[in-house]
């Protein structure tokens, strides 16, 4: 049985969630309006950069809980704008 990487699962979860709230796949990551989400899978962790119109937010996904927290953060950003 092939071992599945947690990083791959977390990345796919974020990509699917973002797609459900209107983000589309772009060359550098996911985007919607003036927000860009760049996912960088490192050997040991998943790093995400959220680029807003005038600032950015870096986020490290290290557990299933941080993956869920990021999805909630992304939803919160959408509800504020």
ZAKOLKE-291928 format. One record per atom (N, C-alpha, C): residue number from 1; x, y, z; residue in one letter; atom name. Coordinates in Angstrom, 1 decimal. Example, Ala and Ser with C-alpha at 12.3 -4.5 7.8 and 13.67 -1.06 7.14 Angstrom:
BEGIN
(1; (13.2; -5.7; 7.8); A; N) (1; (12.3; -4.5; 7.8); A; CA) (1; (13.2; -3.3; 7.8); A; C) (2; (12.8; -2.2; 7.1); S; N) (2; (13.7; -1.1; 7.1); S; CA) (2; (12.9; 0.0; 7.9); S; C) 
END
This chain:
BEGIN
(1; (0.8; -1.2; 0.0); X; N) (1; (0.0; 0.0; 0.0); X; CA) (1; (0.9; 1.2; 0.0); X; C) (2; (0.6; 2.2; -0.9); X; N) (2; (1.4; 3.4; -1.0); X; CA) (2; (1.0; 4.4; 0.1); X; C) (3; (2.1; 4.9; 0.7); X; N) (3; (1.9; 5.9; 1.8); X; CA) (3; (1.5; 7.3; 1.2); X; C) (4; (0.4; 7.9; 1.7); X; N) (4; (0.0; 9.2; 1.2); X; CA) (4; (0.6; 10.3; 2.1); X; C) (5; (1.1; 11.3; 1.4); X; N) (5; (1.7; 12.4; 2.1); X; CA) (5; (0.6; 13.3; 2.7); X; C) (6; (0.8; 13.7; 4.0); X; N) (6; (-0.1; 14.6; 4.6); X; CA) (6; (-0.1; 16.0; 3.9); X; C) (7; (1.1; 16.4; 3.5); X; N) (7; (1.2; 17.6; 2.8); X; CA) (7; (0.4; 17.7; 1.5); X; C) (8; (0.3; 16.6; 0.8); X; N) (8; (-0.5; 16.5; -0.4); X; CA) (8; (-2.0; 16.6; -0.1); X; C) (9; (-2.4; 15.9; 1.0); X; N) (9; (-3.8; 15.9; 1.4); X; CA) (9; (-4.2; 17.4; 1.8); X; C) (10; (-3.3; 18.0; 2.6); X; N) (10; (-3.6; 19.4; 3.1); X; CA) (10; (-3.7; 20.3; 1.9); X; C) (11; (-2.7; 20.2; 1.0); X; N) (11; (-2.7; 21.1; -0.2); X; CA) (11; (-4.0; 20.9; -1.0); X; C) (12; (-4.3; 19.6; -1.3); X; N) (12; (-5.6; 19.4; -2.1); X; CA) (12; (-6.8; 19.9; -1.3); X; C) (13; (-6.8; 19.8; 0.0); X; N) (13; (-8.0; 20.3; 0.7); X; CA) (13; (-8.1; 21.8; 0.5); X; C) (14; (-7.0; 22.5; 0.6); X; N) (14; (-7.0; 24.0; 0.5); X; CA) (14; (-7.4; 24.3; -1.0); X; C) (15; (-6.8; 23.7; -1.9); X; N) (15; (-7.2; 24.0; -3.3); X; CA) (15; (-8.7; 23.7; -3.6); X; C) (16; (-9.2; 22.6; -3.1); X; N) (16; (-10.6; 22.4; -3.3); X; CA) (16; (-11.5; 23.4; -2.6); X; C) (17; (-11.2; 23.7; -1.4); X; N) (17; (-11.9; 24.6; -0.6); X; CA) (17; (-11.9; 26.0; -1.3); X; C) (18; (-10.7; 26.4; -1.7); X; N) (18; (-10.6; 27.7; -2.4); X; CA) (18; (-11.5; 27.7; -3.7); X; C) (19; (-11.4; 26.6; -4.4); X; N) (19; (-12.2; 26.5; -5.6); X; CA) (19; (-13.7; 26.7; -5.3); X; C) (20; (-14.2; 26.1; -4.2); X; N) (20; (-15.6; 26.2; -3.8); X; CA) (20; (-16.0; 27.6; -3.5); X; C) (21; (-15.1; 28.4; -3.1); X; N) (21; (-15.5; 29.8; -2.7); X; CA) (21; (-15.1; 30.8; -3.8); X; C) (22; (-14.8; 30.3; -5.0); X; N) (22; (-14.6; 31.1; -6.2); X; CA) (22; (-13.2; 31.4; -6.7); X; C) (23; (-12.2; 30.8; -6.1); X; N) (23; (-10.8; 30.9; -6.5); X; CA) (23; (-10.6; 30.1; -7.8); X; C) (24; (-9.7; 30.6; -8.7); X; N) (24; (-9.4; 29.8; -9.9); X; CA) (24; (-7.9; 29.5; -9.9); X; C) (25; (-7.5; 28.4; -10.6); X; N) (25; (-6.1; 28.1; -10.7); X; CA) (25; (-5.4; 29.0; -11.6); X; C) (26; (-4.3; 29.6; -11.2); X; N) (26; (-3.5; 30.5; -12.0); X; CA) (26; (-2.1; 29.9; -12.1); X; C) (27; (-1.2; 30.5; -12.8); X; N) (27; (0.2; 30.0; -13.0); X; CA) (27; (0.9; 30.0; -11.7); X; C) (28; (0.8; 31.0; -10.8); X; N) (28; (1.5; 31.0; -9.5); X; CA) (28; (0.7; 30.4; -8.4); X; C) (29; (-0.5; 30.1; -8.5); X; N) (29; (-1.3; 29.6; -7.4); X; CA) (29; (-2.8; 29.7; -7.7); X; C) (30; (-3.5; 30.2; -6.7); X; N) (30; (-5.0; 30.4; -6.8); X; CA) (30; (-5.2; 31.9; -6.7); X; C) (31; (-6.2; 32.4; -7.4); X; N) (31; (-6.5; 33.8; -7.4); X; CA) (31; (-8.0; 34.1; -7.5); X; C) (32; (-8.4; 35.2; -6.9); X; N) (32; (-9.7; 35.7; -7.0); X; CA) (32; (-9.6; 37.2; -6.8); X; C) (33; (-10.2; 38.0; -7.7); X; N) (33; (-10.2; 39.5; -7.6); X; CA) (33; (-8.7; 39.9; -7.4); X; C) (34; (-8.5; 40.6; -6.2); X; N) (34; (-7.1; 41.1; -6.0); X; CA) (34; (-6.4; 40.3; -4.9); X; C) (35; (-6.8; 39.0; -4.7); X; N) (35; (-6.1; 38.1; -3.8); X; CA) (35; (-5.5; 36.9; -4.5); X; C) (36; (-4.2; 36.7; -4.1); X; N) (36; (-3.5; 35.5; -4.7); X; CA) (36; (-3.1; 34.6; -3.6); X; C) (37; (-3.3; 33.3; -3.7); X; N) (37; (-2.8; 32.3; -2.7); X; CA) (37; (-1.8; 31.5; -3.4); X; C) (38; (-0.5; 31.6; -2.9); X; N) (38; (0.6; 30.8; -3.5); X; CA) (38; (0.9; 29.7; -2.5); X; C) (39; (0.9; 28.4; -3.0); X; N) (39; (1.2; 27.2; -2.2); X; CA) (39; (2.5; 26.7; -2.6); X; C) (40; (3.4; 26.5; -1.6); X; N) (40; (4.7; 26.0; -1.8); X; CA) (40; (4.9; 24.8; -0.9); X; C) (41; (5.0; 23.7; -1.5); X; N) (41; (5.2; 22.4; -0.8); X; CA) (41; (6.7; 22.2; -0.6); X; C) (42; (7.2; 22.4; 0.6); X; N) (42; (8.5; 22.1; 1.0); X; CA) (42; (8.7; 20.6; 1.3); X; C) (43; (9.8; 20.2; 1.6); X; N) (43; (10.0; 18.7; 2.0); X; CA) (43; (9.2; 18.4; 3.2); X; C) (44; (9.2; 19.3; 4.2); X; N) (44; (8.6; 18.9; 5.5); X; CA) (44; (7.4; 19.8; 5.8); X; C) (45; (7.1; 20.8; 5.1); X; N) (45; (5.9; 21.6; 5.4); X; CA) (45; (5.3; 22.3; 4.2); X; C) (46; (4.1; 22.7; 4.3); X; N) (46; (3.4; 23.4; 3.3); X; CA) (46; (3.3; 24.9; 3.7); X; C) (47; (4.0; 25.7; 2.8); X; N) (47; (4.0; 27.2; 3.1); X; CA) (47; (3.0; 27.9; 2.2); X; C) (48; (2.3; 28.8; 2.7); X; N) (48; (1.3; 29.5; 1.9); X; CA) (48; (1.5; 31.0; 2.0); X; C) (49; (1.4; 31.7; 1.0); X; N) (49; (1.5; 33.2; 1.0); X; CA) (49; (0.2; 33.7; 0.4); X; C) (50; (-0.5; 34.5; 1.2); X; N) (50; (-1.7; 35.2; 0.7); X; CA) (50; (-1.3; 36.6; 0.4); X; C) (51; (-1.4; 37.0; -0.9); X; N) (51; (-1.0; 38.3; -1.4); X; CA) (51; (-2.3; 39.1; -1.6); X; C) (52; (-2.4; 40.2; -0.8); X; N) (52; (-3.5; 41.1; -0.9); X; CA) (52; (-3.0; 42.3; -1.7); X; C) (53; (-3.9; 43.2; -2.0); X; N) (53; (-3.6; 44.3; -2.8); X; CA) (53; (-2.4; 45.2; -2.3); X; C) (54; (-2.2; 45.3; -1.0); X; N) (54; (-1.1; 46.1; -0.5); X; CA) (54; (-0.3; 45.5; 0.6); X; C) (55; (-0.5; 44.2; 0.9); X; N) (55; (0.3; 43.5; 1.9); X; CA) (55; (0.2; 42.0; 1.6); X; C) (56; (0.9; 41.2; 2.4); X; N) (56; (0.9; 39.8; 2.3); X; CA) (56; (0.9; 39.1; 3.6); X; C) (57; (0.5; 37.9; 3.7); X; N) (57; (0.4; 37.1; 4.9); X; CA) (57; (1.0; 35.7; 4.6); X; C) (58; (2.0; 35.3; 5.4); X; N) (58; (2.6; 34.0; 5.2); X; CA) (58; (2.1; 33.1; 6.3); X; C) (59; (1.8; 31.8; 5.9); X; N) (59; (1.1; 30.9; 6.7); X; CA) (59; (1.8; 29.5; 6.5); X; C) (60; (2.2; 28.8; 7.6); X; N) (60; (2.7; 27.5; 7.5); X; CA) (60; (1.7; 26.5; 7.9); X; C) (61; (1.5; 25.5; 7.1); X; N) (61; (0.5; 24.4; 7.4); X; CA) (61; (1.4; 23.2; 8.0); X; C) (62; (1.2; 22.9; 9.2); X; N) (62; (2.0; 21.9; 9.9); X; CA) (62; (1.1; 20.8; 10.5); X; C) (63; (-0.2; 20.9; 10.4); X; N) (63; (-1.1; 19.9; 11.0); X; CA) (63; (-2.5; 20.0; 10.3); X; C) (64; (-3.3; 19.1; 10.5); X; N) (64; (-4.7; 19.1; 10.0); X; CA) (64; (-5.4; 20.3; 10.5); X; C) (65; (-5.2; 20.6; 11.8); X; N) (65; (-5.8; 21.8; 12.4); X; CA) (65; (-5.4; 23.1; 11.7); X; C) (66; (-4.1; 23.3; 11.4); X; N) (66; (-3.7; 24.5; 10.8); X; CA) (66; (-4.2; 24.6; 9.3); X; C) (67; (-4.5; 23.4; 8.7); X; N) (67; (-5.1; 23.4; 7.4); X; CA) (67; (-6.6; 23.9; 7.5); X; C) (68; (-7.3; 23.4; 8.5); X; N) (68; (-8.7; 23.9; 8.7); X; CA) (68; (-8.7; 25.4; 9.1); X; C) (69; (-7.8; 25.8; 9.9); X; N) (69; (-7.7; 27.2; 10.3); X; CA) (69; (-7.4; 28.1; 9.1); X; C) (70; (-6.6; 27.6; 8.2); X; N) (70; (-6.3; 28.5; 7.0); X; CA) (70; (-7.5; 28.6; 6.1); X; C) (71; (-8.3; 27.5; 6.0); X; N) (71; (-9.5; 27.6; 5.2); X; CA) (71; (-10.5; 28.5; 5.8); X; C) (72; (-10.6; 28.5; 7.2); X; N) (72; (-11.5; 29.5; 7.8); X; CA) (72; (-11.0; 30.9; 7.7); X; C) (73; (-9.7; 31.1; 7.7); X; N) (73; (-9.1; 32.4; 7.5); X; CA) (73; (-9.4; 32.9; 6.1); X; C) (74; (-9.3; 32.0; 5.1); X; N) (74; (-9.6; 32.4; 3.7); X; CA) (74; (-11.1; 32.8; 3.6); X; C) (75; (-11.9; 32.1; 4.2); X; N) (75; (-13.4; 32.4; 4.2); X; CA) (75; (-13.6; 33.8; 4.9); X; C) (76; (-12.9; 34.0; 6.0); X; N) (76; (-13.0; 35.3; 6.7); X; CA) (76; (-12.6; 36.5; 5.8); X; C) (77; (-11.5; 36.3; 5.1); X; N) (77; (-11.0; 37.3; 4.2); X; CA) (77; (-12.1; 37.6; 3.1); X; C) (78; (-12.7; 36.6; 2.6); X; N) (78; (-13.7; 36.8; 1.6); X; CA) (78; (-14.9; 37.5; 2.2); X; C) (79; (-15.3; 37.2; 3.4); X; N) (79; (-16.5; 37.9; 4.0); X; CA) (79; (-16.2; 39.3; 4.4); X; C) (80; (-14.9; 39.7; 4.6); X; N) (80; (-14.6; 41.1; 4.9); X; CA) (80; (-14.6; 42.0; 3.7); X; C) (81; (-14.1; 41.5; 2.6); X; N) (81; (-14.0; 42.4; 1.4); X; CA) (81; (-15.2; 42.7; 0.7); X; C) 
END
